[in-house]
Amino acid sequence: MTGQAEELCIRRRDPLAVVASVKETMLALKIGRAKTYELLNSGELESYLEGSSRKVTWGSIDAYVKRRLEQEAERRNRGGRNAIF
C-alpha cells in the first residue's frame, strides 16, 4: 500500500476500531515516529503492548487532538488584539 493510500484508509477509519498501530497514529496525527513515541512515553497517548506490537487507543488520539485545540484557542485568546492568526 502506498503512503497516500494508507493515509486515505486512516481518514476513513473503521468507526468500530478501538486501537491503532503506531504507524496509523503517525499518519492520523501527521507526526513522525519520534514525536509519536514522545507522546506515548509522556502519557499524552494511551497505549499497550499486544505481543510485540504497540496499540494506541483511538479515544486517546481523539482526546489529544481535542486538548491541543483547546490549548490553541486559549493561546489565541491570551494574545488579545495583538495575536497573529
N, C-alpha and C positions, 0 to 999 in steps of 0.2 A: 504494500500500500504506500503510495506517495505521501509526502508531508501534507500536501493540500487535501488529499482525500481523507487522511486521518483527521485533519482539522475539521473538515465538514462533518465527519462522524461524531466528533466531540460536540459540535454545536447542536446536533440532533440526538443528543444522548437519550438513552432509554429512560423514560420517566420512572421506571421501577428500579433502576440501578441504584444501589446503596453505596457502592465503593468505586473508586477509580484507581488505576495504576499511577505510578509516579509520572510516567510519560503522558498519560491522559491529563493529569493535573497540570503539568508543564504547558501542554497545549491549551488547556482551558483558561489558564491564567496568563498565558503569553509571557512566561518567565523561563529562565534557564534552570538547569539541574541544581546548580549551587544555591540559587535563591530558594528553590523548592525545598531542598534539604535544610536550609536555614530556617524556613517557616515550620518545617516538621520538628526540628530539634528545639525550637523555641516554644513549641506547643501551640502556635498560631493555627496549625492544621492538625487535625486528629488523624492518627493512622495506627496500623498494627501490622505485624508480620503474619503472612499466611504461607507457611513453609519458608522459602527464601524470597518471597515476593511481598513488597510493601504495598499495602492497600490504604488509600486515603478516603475518608468519608466525603461524599458529595455534600452532605449537610455542613461539614466544616469548611469546604471550599466556598459554598454559598454564604456562610456566616462571615468568612474572611472578607469577601467582596463587600458585603454589607457594612462591616466595620470600617473598611478603607473608604467607602463612600461617605460614611458619617464623619470620619476624620477629615476628609477633604472639604466637606461642607462646613465643618467647624473652622477649619483653617481659613477658608474664604470669608466666613463671617467675622473672624477676628481681624481680618485685613481692613475692614471698613471700606471707605471710598477709595483708598489708595491701592486696593487689591487689583492685581492684573489677572484677567481671565483669559 
